[in-house]
Amino acid sequence: MERKSLLPYLLILPAFAYLLFFVGYPLLQALYLAFTQNGAFSLDTVRRTINDYYFWSAFKDTLAFAAVIIPIQLFLAIVFALLLNKAFKGKDLAIYALVIPLTISDVAGGLIWYSMLSPYGFVNKVLMNIGLISHPIYFFGYQFRSREFLAIVMAEVWRATSIVFIIILAGLQMISKEYIEAAEVFGASYWTRLRRIVFPMLKPSIQSALIIRTLFAMQIFGVVWILAGRDLPVLAGEGFYQLTVIKDYGVASIYALIIAGLSILFGAVYVKFLKAEYLEVMR
Amino acid sequence: MKKFWGLLLIGLMAFAVVASGCIGGGGTSSSSSSSSSSASSSSTTQEKVTLNFLSTQLNPPEERAFVKDQLLKGFTSETGIKVNFVPISYSDMVTRLEGEEKTGKVTIDVIGDLHGGMDYMASKGWLMDLSNMPKLQGRTFISTFEKYSVINGKKVYVPWMSATYVMVVNKEAFNYLPEGLTKEDVMKGTDKWTYDALLAWAKKLKEAKGQPELGFPAGPKGLFVRFLHGYLYPSFTGYQAKEFDSQDAIQMWNYLKNLWQYVNPSSTTWDAMSDPLLKGEVLIAWDHTARIKDAIETKPDQFVVVPVPRGPKGRGFIVVLAGLAIPKGAPHPDQAWKLIDYLTKPDTQIKVLQKVGFFPTVKEASGKLPEGPLKILAEGVTAQSSTPDALVAMIPNLGDKGGQFKQYYIEAFQRIVLNGEDPAKVTKEIKPKLVGLFQQVGIEVP
């Protein structure tokens, strides 16, 4: 009897030990670095972070990127998924093509877009050759931060929409055909079916896609670092800069903790407001 | 089952062979190194001496290989003195030297390190006064370097190698020189080659070419911060940090704001200027010698290296200077001096420039360089170091506070020049923090 009650704990022990070692221990270490000085509790590091010239712009820019990029990605992913949820010739090829950018690292993706948009890159050369412009358009540089913002949004949408797409497509394929057919029998139009059946049943997939995408958005770094340097500071980039250039481990830890805190916060919000609905229990 | 045991046996045997190979190899190398160190301690005859040469410079693997396989082999075949070259980090070297000096058992013969480190070790009294050593024949050390190697009245090191940051000009830019400035002025670094002249030149270039033609490496890993604290500040205020918020400094920031209209806006994303120069994105650029070398080697006919302009207080520029010193109580000072003599010979210095890109500290060396890209670089560097109004700045030795030091200048630049904040307000706000860094480390504000 006793043995049986121990078994569940033994089964989760490896996972628990793994989390304790790879998440718990670094988290404690980060808290220690962030909130102590010479072994005693201190808010000095917090003060140093908040007074840093780049801190608030990093905070705002990270949220701004998430606010712009995620809705675009969600919209595009749903559109693509609906289009590709039908049987047609070349469907597999289309899915592969959409997923390819997912296999490219963010730094490589950033470099590809940098070489395309640089003053003497592909885009400017084409525009100059067809005579639309006489001098290259600058996409990069502190004076052109709004263009840098645009370039980063393009690169991120290109690179990371596919992860949302895959999750949504999987969700769509799990919706039972019976519901749709029943609705068709009662004469529901395409839009009504989407609104009343597909979207409600897609909510769990949208929820997990949003959680994953928001986690990544809070950590946005490689693409920004390549395309804009510190013209548009972001939280992960500042954490990296503090760690490698300034060597202020305390401030770097605070950046990491803020990223973790924001991710938990947004995750909780999604879980609360995107509760899965089951048609069976609805009125 | 039989098969399994057979495989296991084969595996074990293979492992044994590999393992014995490792152990054997390790054993021979350790025995050879111990025999060489015992030779150095037991024998006093010159032929069998082995010098311990600790260096914080030339540590990357290829440079290390060059030192061991070429540079020091030449010395050993000339003098019969063996050298044990030990690449080491600054902090490890200081710890080791401190221990040896305190116990009185010194095993280090020669130290190679940057000026900042030498300054620290000299202040601790760990370095030998070299003024009574025999004169090094056939070479003239560049006088600014010579001056720096004397610390508190003692000659503590011999200038060994140097590096610096210079301006590179695409020859095409000389077609657009502003009135009153000649190519000669720029190449030689005369009184007329001022920051105001640079502004006029950049302005004329932008008007003629339709886009800004001046560039700086102001990206996140670029070295633009050195231009701020080691070039502009000394040229306008006479100091790197002491006059951070003075009237002269405010004038300097206003100048830079003005100049920035003619600077290629992509500068804030560039980390090195070689590519923008080669791609023709800029015609005039400033950067570290190592980071523009590639452009000059690719198109030696297209570019010249010139001294930086001067400001109201002189021509401020940074010199990264490495020196050679002998610790107090070193076991073989006479042989160590021979090594220093060898390493500072013009021929040796040229070899170092060709292989690892550090510049000579003796004037005779640049004359012996063959025509080509390196000569263009070396001539520019020598022209800069020999300008009569030179205001040499050394990168302050702040240890792990060095990053924070840079950050304050970058913040000031970003707020004043890029965001248009009031220079008086920004510099007033940052100065106490900057001065605080020097107080924490305990060195004078430069």
Interface residues (C-beta under 8 A of the other chain):
Chain A: Y53 S118 P119 Y120 S134 H135 Y138 F140 G141 Y142 Q143 F144 W225 L227 A228 G229 R230 D231 Y241 V245 I246 K247 D248
Chain B: G210 Q211 G219 P220 N264 P265 S266 S267 T268 T269 K279 G280 E281 D400 G403 Q404 K406 Q407 E411 Q414 R415 L418
